[in-house]
Amino acid sequence: MSDAPAPPCGACAPPAAPSHRAELSRLRRIKGQLDGVERMIEEGRYCPDILAQTRAVTAAVRAFETALLERHVNHCVREAFLGADEAEREAKVTELIEIFSRRLER
């Protein structure tokens, strides 16, 4: 499994959505962790052991979000700011504000 970054995704504007193949392997690992939590519950495992695994899942999801956000900023947002379209730049700033606002609400 490779964690190599995916190629630049342009402006990330639909319908030219980026390929997220690199993220798929990470999501599959997270899914495996969740399957493990399910098995632990079915087996009646000790609560602190289950909680430790759920914290690992949460950390993995946050790492996934961080990597995806980093990719978006380094490629999509950067491309918008290098371009001549002022409206696209403003849209990316608004988009980032919304993303960070949702993250802060946790």
N, C-alpha and C positions, 0 to 999 in steps of 0.2 A: 504494500500500500504506500502510495506516494503522497506526501504533503506538499508537493511542489505547487507553487502558485499557478493558478489558471491564467491564461493569456488575458491581456487587457480587454475590458468589456465595453469599451466605447463610452457613450454617455449613459448607458444602462437604461435607456428609455425604451419601453415596449414599442413595437414588437421585437426590437433588436436586443432581446434579453441575453445576458451573458451565459456562457456555458459554466456550469458549476460542478463539473466532474470531480474536481479536487475535493470539494465539500462533501460529495457523496460518500467517500470512504470514511470521513470523520463522522458523518451522520450514521453510517452503518455501525461504527464502533459504539456510538451513543445508544443506538437501538439495542445492541448486544448487552450493554450495561443495564438498560431498562428490563430486558428479558431476564437478566440475572436477578434483579430486584423482584420481579414477578415470581421466579422460582424460589427465592428466599422466603417470600410470603407464603407460597404454597407449601413449603417445607416446615413452616412454623418457626423460622429462625428467630433468634434473639433480637429484640427491637433495636438495641444500639448497633448491632451488625448491619441491620437493614438501613438504619439512618446513616451509617458511614457510607454505605453504597449510594444512597440517594444524594448525599453531599458530593460524591464523586461525579454522579450524573450531572448535577447542577453545575459543577465546575467545568465539566466538559462542554455543556451547552453554552456557558458564558465564554469559554475559549473559542468556540465555534462562532458565536456572535461577534467577538472581538476581531477574529481573523476575517470574517466577511465584511465587517465595517472597514477594517484597514484596507482591504482590497478595493472596496468601493471608493474610499477617499483617494487612494493612490492611483486609481485608474479612471473611474467615472468622473469624480469631482475634479481631479486634476485636468482631465481632458476638457471639461466644461470651462474651466478657468483659463485654459490656453486658447480656447476658441474665441471667436468674435461675437458670439451671441450673448448679449447682456441678459436677456430673459432667461436663458439656460443657466447662467451663473446664479442669478437670483433664485431660480427654482432649486438649484442644488443647495444653496444656503438655507432656504426654507426647509428643505428635506432634511438636512443635517440637524437643524434646530428641533424638528419634530422627533427625529430618532433619539437625540440626546435627552429630550424632555421625557420621552417614554422610559428611557433607561433610568433616569433619576427618580421616577415615580415608584420604583420597586421598593 
